[in-house]
Amino acid sequence: MPEFWQRSDTVPGMTHAVVLIKAERSALSTLGDRLADVDGVSEAYSITGEWDYIAILRVPEHDGLAELVTGRLAGLDGIERTYTMVAFQVFSKHDLEAMFSIGA
């Protein structure tokens, strides 16, 4: 594997995913709090557009992702459908700041 593919700041064994969520109209005002309370959901956002929420998932093992999405998230009242995308690499502004910092 090329060296540039290896990331020293990722957590070994962690699987990250983004889940787009379409909510039933009656659940729009309450679903966000319930999403945020689910173990494995690190953040939940209400959004505009075709989808109503985005949930950011972080699980210690890849196999836990299926149970989290199909068991815990999809089982919440008010979720009409979901679309899950598994992340390969994580990038953030914090990574760039650390990379260019000389310790000054």
Buried (B, 14 or more C-beta within 10 A) or exposed (E): EEEEEEEEEEEEEEBBBEBBBEBEEEBEEEBBEBBBEBEBBEEBEBEEEEBBBBBBBBBEEEEBBEEBBEEBBBEBEBBEEBEBEEBEEEEEEEBEEEEEEEEE
